[in-house]
């Protein structure tokens, strides 16, 4: 168990703020978008849009970037599930 592991439940607002401040700017730099979509226990749901919605590496970004950063901040038990938000012209 890592030193950052927590026994207490995650706070959705804390996770949302972390995503907005720490992760979203990096994704925006690459033309994508990342938003907090929800929290169920230790499962964080994110929505990926803009260029991410058509990028074949979006799910890898969710696992290898978003999940890794959230685990470093909130504990090793975090799992990330990503939803791809299709562009308006696909709806």
PyMOL Python script that loads the backbone (N, CA, C, O; Angstrom):
from pymol import cmd

cmd.read_pdbstr("""\
ATOM      1  N   UNK A   1       0.848  -1.176   0.000  1.00  0.00           N
ATOM      2  CA  UNK A   1       0.000   0.000   0.000  1.00  0.00           C
ATOM      3  C   UNK A   1       0.897   1.244   0.000  1.00  0.00           C
ATOM      4  O   UNK A   1       1.837   1.347   0.788  1.00  0.00           O
ATOM      5  N   UNK A   2       0.593   2.165  -0.883  1.00  0.00           N
ATOM      6  CA  UNK A   2       1.416   3.361  -0.998  1.00  0.00           C
ATOM      7  C   UNK A   2       1.117   4.323   0.142  1.00  0.00           C
ATOM      8  O   UNK A   2       0.064   4.229   0.771  1.00  0.00           O
ATOM      9  N   UNK A   3       2.037   5.251   0.416  1.00  0.00           N
ATOM     10  CA  UNK A   3       1.799   6.244   1.462  1.00  0.00           C
ATOM     11  C   UNK A   3       0.602   7.127   1.161  1.00  0.00           C
ATOM     12  O   UNK A   3       0.021   7.701   2.082  1.00  0.00           O
ATOM     13  N   UNK A   4       0.212   7.255  -0.116  1.00  0.00           N
ATOM     14  CA  UNK A   4      -0.911   8.109  -0.482  1.00  0.00           C
ATOM     15  C   UNK A   4      -2.245   7.358  -0.436  1.00  0.00           C
ATOM     16  O   UNK A   4      -3.291   7.963  -0.673  1.00  0.00           O
ATOM     17  N   UNK A   5      -2.231   6.045  -0.134  1.00  0.00           N
ATOM     18  CA  UNK A   5      -3.482   5.306  -0.041  1.00  0.00           C
ATOM     19  C   UNK A   5      -4.299   5.851   1.110  1.00  0.00           C
ATOM     20  O   UNK A   5      -3.764   6.228   2.152  1.00  0.00           O
ATOM     21  N   UNK A   6      -5.593   5.886   0.907  1.00  0.00           N
ATOM     22  CA  UNK A   6      -6.465   6.455   1.919  1.00  0.00           C
ATOM     23  C   UNK A   6      -7.546   5.443   2.272  1.00  0.00           C
ATOM     24  O   UNK A   6      -8.073   4.759   1.395  1.00  0.00           O
ATOM     25  N   UNK A   7      -7.870   5.352   3.536  1.00  0.00           N
ATOM     26  CA  UNK A   7      -8.948   4.477   3.969  1.00  0.00           C
ATOM     27  C   UNK A   7     -10.295   5.189   3.800  1.00  0.00           C
ATOM     28  O   UNK A   7     -11.319   4.540   3.589  1.00  0.00           O
ATOM     29  N   UNK A   8     -10.290   6.502   3.891  1.00  0.00           N
ATOM     30  CA  UNK A   8     -11.548   7.247   3.810  1.00  0.00           C
ATOM     31  C   UNK A   8     -12.032   7.311   2.372  1.00  0.00           C
ATOM     32  O   UNK A   8     -11.235   7.220   1.438  1.00  0.00           O
ATOM     33  N   UNK A   9     -13.333   7.467   2.195  1.00  0.00           N
ATOM     34  CA  UNK A   9     -13.876   7.575   0.832  1.00  0.00           C
ATOM     35  C   UNK A   9     -13.349   8.819   0.121  1.00  0.00           C
ATOM     36  O   UNK A   9     -12.993   9.815   0.751  1.00  0.00           O
ATOM     37  N   UNK A  10     -13.311   8.732  -1.191  1.00  0.00           N
ATOM     38  CA  UNK A  10     -12.897   9.892  -1.981  1.00  0.00           C
ATOM     39  C   UNK A  10     -13.979  10.955  -1.937  1.00  0.00           C
ATOM     40  O   UNK A  10     -15.166  10.646  -1.837  1.00  0.00           O
ATOM     41  N   UNK A  11     -13.566  12.188  -2.012  1.00  0.00           N
ATOM     42  CA  UNK A  11     -14.481  13.317  -2.091  1.00  0.00           C
ATOM     43  C   UNK A  11     -14.578  13.728  -3.558  1.00  0.00           C
ATOM     44  O   UNK A  11     -13.573  14.083  -4.174  1.00  0.00           O
ATOM     45  N   UNK A  12     -15.783  13.679  -4.111  1.00  0.00           N
ATOM     46  CA  UNK A  12     -15.973  13.970  -5.534  1.00  0.00           C
ATOM     47  C   UNK A  12     -15.500  15.375  -5.894  1.00  0.00           C
ATOM     48  O   UNK A  12     -14.896  15.569  -6.949  1.00  0.00           O
ATOM     49  N   UNK A  13     -15.767  16.353  -5.036  1.00  0.00           N
ATOM     50  CA  UNK A  13     -15.341  17.725  -5.332  1.00  0.00           C
ATOM     51  C   UNK A  13     -13.822  17.849  -5.359  1.00  0.00           C
ATOM     52  O   UNK A  13     -13.269  18.591  -6.170  1.00  0.00           O
ATOM     53  N   UNK A  14     -13.158  17.128  -4.477  1.00  0.00           N
ATOM     54  CA  UNK A  14     -11.697  17.155  -4.435  1.00  0.00           C
ATOM     55  C   UNK A  14     -11.115  16.544  -5.719  1.00  0.00           C
ATOM     56  O   UNK A  14     -10.163  17.076  -6.289  1.00  0.00           O
ATOM     57  N   UNK A  15     -11.689  15.436  -6.159  1.00  0.00           N
ATOM     58  CA  UNK A  15     -11.231  14.788  -7.389  1.00  0.00           C
ATOM     59  C   UNK A  15     -11.512  15.689  -8.591  1.00  0.00           C
ATOM     60  O   UNK A  15     -10.654  15.853  -9.458  1.00  0.00           O
ATOM     61  N   UNK A  16     -12.706  16.270  -8.644  1.00  0.00           N
ATOM     62  CA  UNK A  16     -13.064  17.174  -9.745  1.00  0.00           C
ATOM     63  C   UNK A  16     -12.093  18.350  -9.825  1.00  0.00           C
ATOM     64  O   UNK A  16     -11.621  18.695 -10.908  1.00  0.00           O
ATOM     65  N   UNK A  17     -11.796  18.963  -8.680  1.00  0.00           N
ATOM     66  CA  UNK A  17     -10.852  20.091  -8.659  1.00  0.00           C
ATOM     67  C   UNK A  17      -9.469  19.667  -9.130  1.00  0.00           C
ATOM     68  O   UNK A  17      -8.816  20.400  -9.873  1.00  0.00           O
ATOM     69  N   UNK A  18      -9.018  18.490  -8.703  1.00  0.00           N
ATOM     70  CA  UNK A  18      -7.708  17.994  -9.126  1.00  0.00           C
ATOM     71  C   UNK A  18      -7.667  17.817 -10.646  1.00  0.00           C
ATOM     72  O   UNK A  18      -6.695  18.203 -11.296  1.00  0.00           O
ATOM     73  N   UNK A  19      -8.717  17.235 -11.200  1.00  0.00           N
ATOM     74  CA  UNK A  19      -8.773  17.035 -12.655  1.00  0.00           C
ATOM     75  C   UNK A  19      -8.742  18.377 -13.370  1.00  0.00           C
ATOM     76  O   UNK A  19      -8.001  18.551 -14.337  1.00  0.00           O
ATOM     77  N   UNK A  20      -9.542  19.324 -12.900  1.00  0.00           N
ATOM     78  CA  UNK A  20      -9.608  20.643 -13.547  1.00  0.00           C
ATOM     79  C   UNK A  20      -8.289  21.401 -13.464  1.00  0.00           C
ATOM     80  O   UNK A  20      -7.887  22.050 -14.430  1.00  0.00           O
ATOM     81  N   UNK A  21      -7.617  21.326 -12.331  1.00  0.00           N
ATOM     82  CA  UNK A  21      -6.373  22.098 -12.137  1.00  0.00           C
ATOM     83  C   UNK A  21      -5.136  21.410 -12.679  1.00  0.00           C
ATOM     84  O   UNK A  21      -4.269  22.057 -13.265  1.00  0.00           O
ATOM     85  N   UNK A  22      -5.050  20.104 -12.489  1.00  0.00           N
ATOM     86  CA  UNK A  22      -3.807  19.388 -12.775  1.00  0.00           C
ATOM     87  C   UNK A  22      -3.792  18.631 -14.102  1.00  0.00           C
ATOM     88  O   UNK A  22      -2.746  18.533 -14.743  1.00  0.00           O
ATOM     89  N   UNK A  23      -4.932  18.099 -14.517  1.00  0.00           N
ATOM     90  CA  UNK A  23      -4.942  17.225 -15.686  1.00  0.00           C
ATOM     91  C   UNK A  23      -5.536  17.870 -16.932  1.00  0.00           C
ATOM     92  O   UNK A  23      -4.989  17.728 -18.026  1.00  0.00           O
ATOM     93  N   UNK A  24      -6.628  18.564 -16.779  1.00  0.00           N
ATOM     94  CA  UNK A  24      -7.316  19.151 -17.932  1.00  0.00           C
ATOM     95  C   UNK A  24      -6.427  20.091 -18.736  1.00  0.00           C
ATOM     96  O   UNK A  24      -6.468  20.035 -19.966  1.00  0.00           O
ATOM     97  N   UNK A  25      -5.615  20.961 -18.103  1.00  0.00           N
ATOM     98  CA  UNK A  25      -4.759  21.853 -18.904  1.00  0.00           C
ATOM     99  C   UNK A  25      -3.809  21.106 -19.848  1.00  0.00           C
ATOM    100  O   UNK A  25      -3.567  21.556 -20.968  1.00  0.00           O
ATOM    101  N   UNK A  26      -3.279  19.978 -19.404  1.00  0.00           N
ATOM    102  CA  UNK A  26      -2.370  19.210 -20.259  1.00  0.00           C
ATOM    103  C   UNK A  26      -3.109  18.611 -21.447  1.00  0.00           C
ATOM    104  O   UNK A  26      -2.580  18.576 -22.558  1.00  0.00           O
ATOM    105  N   UNK A  27      -4.330  18.142 -21.217  1.00  0.00           N
ATOM    106  CA  UNK A  27      -5.120  17.570 -22.304  1.00  0.00           C
ATOM    107  C   UNK A  27      -5.555  18.670 -23.279  1.00  0.00           C
ATOM    108  O   UNK A  27      -5.565  18.459 -24.491  1.00  0.00           O
ATOM    109  N   UNK A  28      -5.914  19.839 -22.748  1.00  0.00           N
ATOM    110  CA  UNK A  28      -6.297  20.964 -23.595  1.00  0.00           C
ATOM    111  C   UNK A  28      -5.153  21.389 -24.515  1.00  0.00           C
ATOM    112  O   UNK A  28      -5.396  21.783 -25.656  1.00  0.00           O
ATOM    113  N   UNK A  29      -3.922  21.316 -24.038  1.00  0.00           N
ATOM    114  CA  UNK A  29      -2.756  21.684 -24.852  1.00  0.00           C
ATOM    115  C   UNK A  29      -2.644  20.823 -26.107  1.00  0.00           C
ATOM    116  O   UNK A  29      -2.113  21.268 -27.124  1.00  0.00           O
ATOM    117  N   UNK A  30      -3.141  19.600 -26.034  1.00  0.00           N
ATOM    118  CA  UNK A  30      -3.084  18.696 -27.189  1.00  0.00           C
ATOM    119  C   UNK A  30      -4.364  18.729 -28.018  1.00  0.00           C
ATOM    120  O   UNK A  30      -4.542  17.910 -28.919  1.00  0.00           O
ATOM    121  N   UNK A  31      -5.257  19.674 -27.715  1.00  0.00           N
ATOM    122  CA  UNK A  31      -6.476  19.817 -28.501  1.00  0.00           C
ATOM    123  C   UNK A  31      -7.650  18.996 -28.004  1.00  0.00           C
ATOM    124  O   UNK A  31      -8.711  18.987 -28.628  1.00  0.00           O
ATOM    125  N   UNK A  32      -7.470  18.311 -26.895  1.00  0.00           N
ATOM    126  CA  UNK A  32      -8.546  17.502 -26.338  1.00  0.00           C
ATOM    127  C   UNK A  32      -9.269  18.235 -25.226  1.00  0.00           C
ATOM    128  O   UNK A  32      -9.042  19.421 -24.990  1.00  0.00           O
ATOM    129  N   UNK A  33     -10.135  17.516 -24.556  1.00  0.00           N
ATOM    130  CA  UNK A  33     -10.839  18.061 -23.404  1.00  0.00           C
ATOM    131  C   UNK A  33     -11.078  16.934 -22.415  1.00  0.00           C
ATOM    132  O   UNK A  33     -11.306  15.791 -22.809  1.00  0.00           O
ATOM    133  N   UNK A  34     -11.027  17.255 -21.144  1.00  0.00           N
ATOM    134  CA  UNK A  34     -11.196  16.270 -20.085  1.00  0.00           C
ATOM    135  C   UNK A  34     -12.036  16.891 -18.990  1.00  0.00           C
ATOM    136  O   UNK A  34     -11.707  17.960 -18.477  1.00  0.00           O
ATOM    137  N   UNK A  35     -13.124  16.223 -18.629  1.00  0.00           N
ATOM    138  CA  UNK A  35     -13.973  16.703 -17.547  1.00  0.00           C
ATOM    139  C   UNK A  35     -14.322  15.547 -16.621  1.00  0.00           C
ATOM    140  O   UNK A  35     -14.343  14.387 -17.032  1.00  0.00           O
ATOM    141  N   UNK A  36     -14.590  15.877 -15.391  1.00  0.00           N
ATOM    142  CA  UNK A  36     -15.031  14.923 -14.390  1.00  0.00           C
ATOM    143  C   UNK A  36     -16.483  14.565 -14.680  1.00  0.00           C
ATOM    144  O   UNK A  36     -17.321  15.450 -14.851  1.00  0.00           O
ATOM    145  N   UNK A  37     -16.784  13.257 -14.736  1.00  0.00           N
ATOM    146  CA  UNK A  37     -18.152  12.818 -15.037  1.00  0.00           C
ATOM    147  C   UNK A  37     -18.826  12.148 -13.855  1.00  0.00           C
ATOM    148  O   UNK A  37     -20.051  12.026 -13.838  1.00  0.00           O
ATOM    149  N   UNK A  38     -18.054  11.709 -12.865  1.00  0.00           N
ATOM    150  CA  UNK A  38     -18.680  11.094 -11.706  1.00  0.00           C
ATOM    151  C   UNK A  38     -17.720  10.241 -10.907  1.00  0.00           C
ATOM    152  O   UNK A  38     -16.588   9.984 -11.317  1.00  0.00           O
ATOM    153  N   UNK A  39     -18.203   9.810  -9.758  1.00  0.00           N
ATOM    154  CA  UNK A  39     -17.399   9.002  -8.854  1.00  0.00           C
ATOM    155  C   UNK A  39     -18.302   7.955  -8.214  1.00  0.00           C
ATOM    156  O   UNK A  39     -19.373   8.276  -7.698  1.00  0.00           O
ATOM    157  N   UNK A  40     -17.865   6.711  -8.253  1.00  0.00           N
ATOM    158  CA  UNK A  40     -18.589   5.617  -7.608  1.00  0.00           C
ATOM    159  C   UNK A  40     -17.572   4.790  -6.836  1.00  0.00           C
ATOM    160  O   UNK A  40     -16.861   3.969  -7.413  1.00  0.00           O
ATOM    161  N   UNK A  41     -17.508   5.010  -5.538  1.00  0.00           N
ATOM    162  CA  UNK A  41     -16.503   4.326  -4.730  1.00  0.00           C
ATOM    163  C   UNK A  41     -15.114   4.816  -5.082  1.00  0.00           C
ATOM    164  O   UNK A  41     -14.793   5.986  -4.870  1.00  0.00           O
ATOM    165  N   UNK A  42     -14.286   3.932  -5.618  1.00  0.00           N
ATOM    166  CA  UNK A  42     -12.931   4.289  -6.044  1.00  0.00           C
ATOM    167  C   UNK A  42     -12.809   4.336  -7.568  1.00  0.00           C
ATOM    168  O   UNK A  42     -11.699   4.341  -8.101  1.00  0.00           O
ATOM    169  N   UNK A  43     -13.942   4.371  -8.266  1.00  0.00           N
ATOM    170  CA  UNK A  43     -13.960   4.450  -9.727  1.00  0.00           C
ATOM    171  C   UNK A  43     -14.298   5.883 -10.129  1.00  0.00           C
ATOM    172  O   UNK A  43     -15.369   6.402  -9.815  1.00  0.00           O
ATOM    173  N   UNK A  44     -13.360   6.503 -10.827  1.00  0.00           N
ATOM    174  CA  UNK A  44     -13.540   7.876 -11.298  1.00  0.00           C
ATOM    175  C   UNK A  44     -13.916   7.800 -12.781  1.00  0.00           C
ATOM    176  O   UNK A  44     -13.209   7.195 -13.587  1.00  0.00           O
ATOM    177  N   UNK A  45     -15.033   8.420 -13.114  1.00  0.00           N
ATOM    178  CA  UNK A  45     -15.461   8.486 -14.512  1.00  0.00           C
ATOM    179  C   UNK A  45     -15.107   9.863 -15.063  1.00  0.00           C
ATOM    180  O   UNK A  45     -15.385  10.889 -14.444  1.00  0.00           O
ATOM    181  N   UNK A  46     -14.491   9.859 -16.237  1.00  0.00           N
ATOM    182  CA  UNK A  46     -14.153  11.108 -16.905  1.00  0.00           C
ATOM    183  C   UNK A  46     -14.764  11.101 -18.298  1.00  0.00           C
ATOM    184  O   UNK A  46     -15.015  10.045 -18.879  1.00  0.00           O
ATOM    185  N   UNK A  47     -14.994  12.286 -18.817  1.00  0.00           N
ATOM    186  CA  UNK A  47     -15.497  12.450 -20.177  1.00  0.00           C
ATOM    187  C   UNK A  47     -14.375  13.101 -20.985  1.00  0.00           C
ATOM    188  O   UNK A  47     -13.798  14.109 -20.577  1.00  0.00           O
ATOM    189  N   UNK A  48     -14.083  12.507 -22.131  1.00  0.00           N
ATOM    190  CA  UNK A  48     -13.035  13.029 -23.001  1.00  0.00           C
ATOM    191  C   UNK A  48     -13.688  13.519 -24.279  1.00  0.00           C
ATOM    192  O   UNK A  48     -14.427  12.781 -24.931  1.00  0.00           O
ATOM    193  N   UNK A  49     -13.414  14.766 -24.636  1.00  0.00           N
ATOM    194  CA  UNK A  49     -14.032  15.355 -25.813  1.00  0.00           C
ATOM    195  C   UNK A  49     -13.020  16.054 -26.697  1.00  0.00           C
ATOM    196  O   UNK A  49     -11.813  15.853 -26.568  1.00  0.00           O
ATOM    197  N   UNK A  50     -13.531  16.878 -27.597  1.00  0.00           N
ATOM    198  CA  UNK A  50     -12.733  17.599 -28.598  1.00  0.00           C
ATOM    199  C   UNK A  50     -11.893  16.570 -29.380  1.00  0.00           C
ATOM    200  O   UNK A  50     -12.442  15.571 -29.845  1.00  0.00           O
ATOM    201  N   UNK A  51     -10.603  16.786 -29.531  1.00  0.00           N
ATOM    202  CA  UNK A  51      -9.770  15.864 -30.302  1.00  0.00           C
ATOM    203  C   UNK A  51      -9.692  14.481 -29.674  1.00  0.00           C
ATOM    204  O   UNK A  51      -9.483  13.494 -30.379  1.00  0.00           O
ATOM    205  N   UNK A  52      -9.857  14.395 -28.360  1.00  0.00           N
ATOM    206  CA  UNK A  52      -9.814  13.089 -27.695  1.00  0.00           C
ATOM    207  C   UNK A  52     -10.912  12.164 -28.194  1.00  0.00           C
ATOM    208  O   UNK A  52     -10.729  10.948 -28.238  1.00  0.00           O
ATOM    209  N   UNK A  53     -12.056  12.737 -28.571  1.00  0.00           N
ATOM    210  CA  UNK A  53     -13.183  11.905 -28.975  1.00  0.00           C
ATOM    211  C   UNK A  53     -12.938  11.168 -30.281  1.00  0.00           C
ATOM    212  O   UNK A  53     -13.616  10.181 -30.564  1.00  0.00           O
ATOM    213  N   UNK A  54     -11.997  11.620 -31.070  1.00  0.00           N
ATOM    214  CA  UNK A  54     -11.682  10.953 -32.335  1.00  0.00           C
ATOM    215  C   UNK A  54     -10.262  10.384 -32.346  1.00  0.00           C
ATOM    216  O   UNK A  54      -9.804   9.886 -33.375  1.00  0.00           O
ATOM    217  N   UNK A  55      -9.576  10.452 -31.233  1.00  0.00           N
ATOM    218  CA  UNK A  55      -8.186   9.982 -31.143  1.00  0.00           C
ATOM    219  C   UNK A  55      -8.146   8.501 -30.762  1.00  0.00           C
ATOM    220  O   UNK A  55      -8.790   8.099 -29.793  1.00  0.00           O
ATOM    221  N   UNK A  56      -7.401   7.687 -31.510  1.00  0.00           N
ATOM    222  CA  UNK A  56      -7.311   6.267 -31.164  1.00  0.00           C
ATOM    223  C   UNK A  56      -6.564   6.013 -29.850  1.00  0.00           C
ATOM    224  O   UNK A  56      -6.646   4.913 -29.303  1.00  0.00           O
ATOM    225  N   UNK A  57      -5.853   6.993 -29.347  1.00  0.00           N
ATOM    226  CA  UNK A  57      -5.106   6.825 -28.092  1.00  0.00           C
ATOM    227  C   UNK A  57      -5.835   7.367 -26.872  1.00  0.00           C
ATOM    228  O   UNK A  57      -5.262   7.393 -25.782  1.00  0.00           O
ATOM    229  N   UNK A  58      -7.067   7.794 -27.021  1.00  0.00           N
ATOM    230  CA  UNK A  58      -7.789   8.426 -25.910  1.00  0.00           C
ATOM    231  C   UNK A  58      -7.914   7.504 -24.705  1.00  0.00           C
ATOM    232  O   UNK A  58      -7.698   7.941 -23.575  1.00  0.00           O
ATOM    233  N   UNK A  59      -8.252   6.254 -24.919  1.00  0.00           N
ATOM    234  CA  UNK A  59      -8.418   5.333 -23.783  1.00  0.00           C
ATOM    235  C   UNK A  59      -7.079   5.038 -23.116  1.00  0.00           C
ATOM    236  O   UNK A  59      -7.018   4.830 -21.905  1.00  0.00           O
ATOM    237  N   UNK A  60      -6.009   5.022 -23.906  1.00  0.00           N
ATOM    238  CA  UNK A  60      -4.674   4.862 -23.305  1.00  0.00           C
ATOM    239  C   UNK A  60      -4.320   6.077 -22.472  1.00  0.00           C
ATOM    240  O   UNK A  60      -3.722   5.947 -21.404  1.00  0.00           O
ATOM    241  N   UNK A  61      -4.688   7.270 -22.957  1.00  0.00           N
ATOM    242  CA  UNK A  61      -4.456   8.490 -22.185  1.00  0.00           C
ATOM    243  C   UNK A  61      -5.186   8.408 -20.851  1.00  0.00           C
ATOM    244  O   UNK A  61      -4.643   8.792 -19.815  1.00  0.00           O
ATOM    245  N   UNK A  62      -6.404   7.913 -20.879  1.00  0.00           N
ATOM    246  CA  UNK A  62      -7.177   7.780 -19.639  1.00  0.00           C
ATOM    247  C   UNK A  62      -6.481   6.843 -18.659  1.00  0.00           C
ATOM    248  O   UNK A  62      -6.404   7.147 -17.468  1.00  0.00           O
ATOM    249  N   UNK A  63      -5.983   5.732 -19.131  1.00  0.00           N
ATOM    250  CA  UNK A  63      -5.336   4.755 -18.246  1.00  0.00           C
ATOM    251  C   UNK A  63      -3.929   5.172 -17.838  1.00  0.00           C
ATOM    252  O   UNK A  63      -3.588   5.136 -16.656  1.00  0.00           O
ATOM    253  N   UNK A  64      -3.119   5.565 -18.803  1.00  0.00           N
ATOM    254  CA  UNK A  64      -1.706   5.794 -18.518  1.00  0.00           C
ATOM    255  C   UNK A  64      -1.379   7.198 -18.027  1.00  0.00           C
ATOM    256  O   UNK A  64      -0.335   7.397 -17.406  1.00  0.00           O
ATOM    257  N   UNK A  65      -2.221   8.156 -18.283  1.00  0.00           N
ATOM    258  CA  UNK A  65      -1.979   9.514 -17.795  1.00  0.00           C
ATOM    259  C   UNK A  65      -2.937   9.862 -16.663  1.00  0.00           C
ATOM    260  O   UNK A  65      -2.506  10.150 -15.546  1.00  0.00           O
ATOM    261  N   UNK A  66      -4.221   9.836 -16.947  1.00  0.00           N
ATOM    262  CA  UNK A  66      -5.213  10.264 -15.949  1.00  0.00           C
ATOM    263  C   UNK A  66      -5.200   9.332 -14.745  1.00  0.00           C
ATOM    264  O   UNK A  66      -5.094   9.797 -13.610  1.00  0.00           O
ATOM    265  N   UNK A  67      -5.305   8.034 -14.970  1.00  0.00           N
ATOM    266  CA  UNK A  67      -5.334   7.093 -13.850  1.00  0.00           C
ATOM    267  C   UNK A  67      -4.041   7.135 -13.043  1.00  0.00           C
ATOM    268  O   UNK A  67      -4.075   7.097 -11.813  1.00  0.00           O
ATOM    269  N   UNK A  68      -2.913   7.212 -13.722  1.00  0.00           N
ATOM    270  CA  UNK A  68      -1.628   7.255 -13.007  1.00  0.00           C
ATOM    271  C   UNK A  68      -1.517   8.492 -12.125  1.00  0.00           C
ATOM    272  O   UNK A  68      -1.062   8.399 -10.985  1.00  0.00           O
ATOM    273  N   UNK A  69      -1.928   9.649 -12.638  1.00  0.00           N
ATOM    274  CA  UNK A  69      -1.863  10.882 -11.847  1.00  0.00           C
ATOM    275  C   UNK A  69      -2.840  10.859 -10.678  1.00  0.00           C
ATOM    276  O   UNK A  69      -2.515  11.317  -9.582  1.00  0.00           O
ATOM    277  N   UNK A  70      -4.047  10.322 -10.912  1.00  0.00           N
ATOM    278  CA  UNK A  70      -5.017  10.222  -9.814  1.00  0.00           C
ATOM    279  C   UNK A  70      -4.540   9.241  -8.751  1.00  0.00           C
ATOM    280  O   UNK A  70      -4.729   9.488  -7.560  1.00  0.00           O
ATOM    281  N   UNK A  71      -3.932   8.146  -9.154  1.00  0.00           N
ATOM    282  CA  UNK A  71      -3.399   7.184  -8.182  1.00  0.00           C
ATOM    283  C   UNK A  71      -2.281   7.812  -7.350  1.00  0.00           C
ATOM    284  O   UNK A  71      -2.199   7.586  -6.143  1.00  0.00           O
ATOM    285  N   UNK A  72      -1.431   8.591  -7.989  1.00  0.00           N
ATOM    286  CA  UNK A  72      -0.353   9.252  -7.246  1.00  0.00           C
ATOM    287  C   UNK A  72      -0.911  10.243  -6.226  1.00  0.00           C
ATOM    288  O   UNK A  72      -0.330  10.427  -5.156  1.00  0.00           O
ATOM    289  N   UNK A  73      -2.028  10.876  -6.550  1.00  0.00           N
ATOM    290  CA  UNK A  73      -2.606  11.880  -5.666  1.00  0.00           C
ATOM    291  C   UNK A  73      -3.547  11.299  -4.616  1.00  0.00           C
ATOM    292  O   UNK A  73      -3.616  11.810  -3.498  1.00  0.00           O
ATOM    293  N   UNK A  74      -4.280  10.224  -4.967  1.00  0.00           N
ATOM    294  CA  UNK A  74      -5.347   9.753  -4.096  1.00  0.00           C
ATOM    295  C   UNK A  74      -5.233   8.299  -3.658  1.00  0.00           C
ATOM    296  O   UNK A  74      -6.053   7.841  -2.862  1.00  0.00           O
ATOM    297  N   UNK A  75      -4.253   7.565  -4.148  1.00  0.00           N
ATOM    298  CA  UNK A  75      -4.084   6.174  -3.720  1.00  0.00           C
ATOM    299  C   UNK A  75      -4.170   5.194  -4.879  1.00  0.00           C
ATOM    300  O   UNK A  75      -4.772   5.466  -5.918  1.00  0.00           O
ATOM    301  N   UNK A  76      -3.548   4.048  -4.660  1.00  0.00           N
ATOM    302  CA  UNK A  76      -3.398   3.039  -5.711  1.00  0.00           C
ATOM    303  C   UNK A  76      -4.691   2.318  -6.088  1.00  0.00           C
ATOM    304  O   UNK A  76      -4.729   1.609  -7.094  1.00  0.00           O
ATOM    305  N   UNK A  77      -5.730   2.488  -5.309  1.00  0.00           N
ATOM    306  CA  UNK A  77      -6.968   1.754  -5.568  1.00  0.00           C
ATOM    307  C   UNK A  77      -7.852   2.424  -6.617  1.00  0.00           C
ATOM    308  O   UNK A  77      -8.897   1.879  -6.976  1.00  0.00           O
ATOM    309  N   UNK A  78      -7.457   3.582  -7.110  1.00  0.00           N
ATOM    310  CA  UNK A  78      -8.257   4.330  -8.081  1.00  0.00           C
ATOM    311  C   UNK A  78      -8.297   3.603  -9.417  1.00  0.00           C
ATOM    312  O   UNK A  78      -7.292   3.064  -9.880  1.00  0.00           O
ATOM    313  N   UNK A  79      -9.467   3.598 -10.023  1.00  0.00           N
ATOM    314  CA  UNK A  79      -9.647   3.110 -11.390  1.00  0.00           C
ATOM    315  C   UNK A  79     -10.346   4.209 -12.173  1.00  0.00           C
ATOM    316  O   UNK A  79     -11.239   4.877 -11.651  1.00  0.00           O
ATOM    317  N   UNK A  80      -9.944   4.397 -13.413  1.00  0.00           N
ATOM    318  CA  UNK A  80     -10.560   5.421 -14.261  1.00  0.00           C
ATOM    319  C   UNK A  80     -11.317   4.746 -15.393  1.00  0.00           C
ATOM    320  O   UNK A  80     -10.812   3.833 -16.046  1.00  0.00           O
ATOM    321  N   UNK A  81     -12.531   5.213 -15.608  1.00  0.00           N
ATOM    322  CA  UNK A  81     -13.327   4.807 -16.760  1.00  0.00           C
ATOM    323  C   UNK A  81     -13.579   6.052 -17.593  1.00  0.00           C
ATOM    324  O   UNK A  81     -14.007   7.083 -17.072  1.00  0.00           O
ATOM    325  N   UNK A  82     -13.313   5.953 -18.882  1.00  0.00           N
ATOM    326  CA  UNK A  82     -13.455   7.110 -19.772  1.00  0.00           C
ATOM    327  C   UNK A  82     -14.640   6.937 -20.701  1.00  0.00           C
ATOM    328  O   UNK A  82     -14.872   5.861 -21.253  1.00  0.00           O
ATOM    329  N   UNK A  83     -15.382   8.019 -20.860  1.00  0.00           N
ATOM    330  CA  UNK A  83     -16.454   8.105 -21.847  1.00  0.00           C
ATOM    331  C   UNK A  83     -15.957   9.062 -22.922  1.00  0.00           C
ATOM    332  O   UNK A  83     -15.417  10.124 -22.612  1.00  0.00           O
ATOM    333  N   UNK A  84     -16.137   8.690 -24.179  1.00  0.00           N
ATOM    334  CA  UNK A  84     -15.756   9.579 -25.258  1.00  0.00           C
ATOM    335  C   UNK A  84     -16.987  10.375 -25.669  1.00  0.00           C
ATOM    336  O   UNK A  84     -18.027   9.803 -25.992  1.00  0.00           O
ATOM    337  N   UNK A  85     -16.865  11.678 -25.653  1.00  0.00           N
ATOM    338  CA  UNK A  85     -17.956  12.580 -26.004  1.00  0.00           C
ATOM    339  C   UNK A  85     -17.844  12.867 -27.500  1.00  0.00           C
ATOM    340  O   UNK A  85     -16.965  13.624 -27.911  1.00  0.00           O
ATOM    341  N   UNK A  86     -18.716  12.278 -28.325  1.00  0.00           N
ATOM    342  CA  UNK A  86     -18.566  12.444 -29.775  1.00  0.00           C
ATOM    343  C   UNK A  86     -18.735  13.887 -30.213  1.00  0.00           C
ATOM    344  O   UNK A  86     -19.492  14.636 -29.596  1.00  0.00           O
ATOM    345  N   UNK A  87     -18.037  14.286 -31.273  1.00  0.00           N
ATOM    346  CA  UNK A  87     -18.186  15.643 -31.773  1.00  0.00           C
ATOM    347  C   UNK A  87     -19.618  15.903 -32.228  1.00  0.00           C
ATOM    348  O   UNK A  87     -20.351  14.975 -32.569  1.00  0.00           O
ATOM    349  N   UNK A  88     -20.000  17.153 -32.230  1.00  0.00           N
ATOM    350  CA  UNK A  88     -21.375  17.539 -32.566  1.00  0.00           C
ATOM    351  C   UNK A  88     -21.810  17.015 -33.939  1.00  0.00           C
ATOM    352  O   UNK A  88     -22.986  16.710 -34.139  1.00  0.00           O
ATOM    353  N   UNK A  89     -20.878  16.909 -34.878  1.00  0.00           N
ATOM    354  CA  UNK A  89     -21.259  16.501 -36.229  1.00  0.00           C
ATOM    355  C   UNK A  89     -21.466  14.988 -36.349  1.00  0.00           C
ATOM    356  O   UNK A  89     -21.864  14.510 -37.411  1.00  0.00           O
ATOM    357  N   UNK A  90     -21.199  14.219 -35.268  1.00  0.00           N
ATOM    358  CA  UNK A  90     -21.472  12.781 -35.273  1.00  0.00           C
ATOM    359  C   UNK A  90     -22.811  12.468 -34.610  1.00  0.00           C
ATOM    360  O   UNK A  90     -23.273  11.328 -34.664  1.00  0.00           O
ATOM    361  N   UNK A  91     -23.435  13.455 -33.992  1.00  0.00           N
ATOM    362  CA  UNK A  91     -24.677  13.216 -33.246  1.00  0.00           C
ATOM    363  C   UNK A  91     -25.879  13.241 -34.146  1.00  0.00           C
ATOM    364  O   UNK A  91     -27.003  13.058 -33.680  1.00  0.00           O
TER     365      UNK A  91
END
""", "prot")
cmd.dss("prot")
cmd.show_as("cartoon", "prot")
cmd.util.cbc("prot")
cmd.orient("prot")
